[in-house]
Amino acid sequence: MTQGFSFDLHATDGKARTGVIRTPRGEIRTPAFMPVGTAGTVKAMLPESVRETGADIILGNTYHLMLRPTAELIDRMGGLHRFMNWHGPILTDSGGFQVMSLAELRKLTERGVTFRSHIDGSRHELTPERSMEIQRLLGSDIVMAFDECPALPADRTRIAESMRLSMRWAQRSRDAFGDRPGHALFGIQQGGLERDLREESAEALKAIGFDGYAVGGLAVGEGQEAMFATLDFAPDMLPVDKPRYLMGVGKPDDIVGAVKRGIDMMDCVLPSRSGRTGQVFTRHGVLNIKNARHREDPRPLDESCTCPACRGYSRAYLHHVFRANEIISAMLLTWHNLHYFQELMAGMRAAIAEGRFAAWEAEFHARRALGDIEPL
Ligand SMILES: [Zn+2]
């Protein structure tokens, strides 16, 4: 384990776990949800407001930051924490997944990926070595190994070849990362939905040795049932004493199902992106603020929520500012959504610590099944 970085499990309930990751920049209570700060900002939120929602750590995207404003510029400005004024831990992805989903004219070789920027068409290369360099320049606290992730469905041969390439890249990532006290490097398990490929990948990663392990290659189009079926076995293959991170997940019920299966960390753009499109998450499921039913409704989004949107504003107001395309709409709805996701995590942490996760989960599903409050 890297010096200055540790993970302590405090309690387990079934496969669900709660604990704390310690880093020089602060503690991360697990299970943890990481808001996504794609381009050096969690959109529509001040960093201190993100912290107020209960977030211990945020995620930054290597792909976006390397293209604009560049990792070298951020380094000259004192690193990503100082640049964006977030002083808690930051996890950065490796760039591999977003190159595959966003960049143009990609060319994949043993060495890495060359591509053209989706912003200005300029040519770039990402390799395990370059990804490690970029994440070092950014000053990331948790660095992700560079990997390749095929979209599902894909045939077994393609998934196996891709996984084995990712394992060779994992070794190169480890070598290039070197020894950096206070900074952690996580490996990424691949292998699609195939149990034996997941096992092969886990064994390869454990032989290399990482500070934490991600379950990669899920939430890429396979659906919740297939994802849960894979999570029924994939996390168990990873070391019990290291954090397990499920990348890019997800909806509240995905998150609950993942925690139930032994996942400690997650990230997703859903709460922040939805805040800009009028989709609101509450204990009662999802509502859309642009619907006419909210037009003269004086009630808050959720009467039990303590976020600024619910304490100070009616559904009628939130409906109005959304329809009028006012900036405060994205600010308030994003705050509410991030607050809801963090409350969800806090609720699970408490339930696991007290050995009542099953009862907590039953109540979570029962409340959602009731749906939003009746229209006035
Ligand atoms: Zn709220």
Boltz pocket constraint, residues with backbone or C-beta under 6 A from the ligand:
constraints:
  - pocket:
      binder: B
      contacts: [[A, 301], [A, 302], [A, 305], [A, 306], [A, 307], [A, 308], [A, 309], [A, 310], [A, 311], [A, 336], [A, 339]]
      max_distance: 6.0
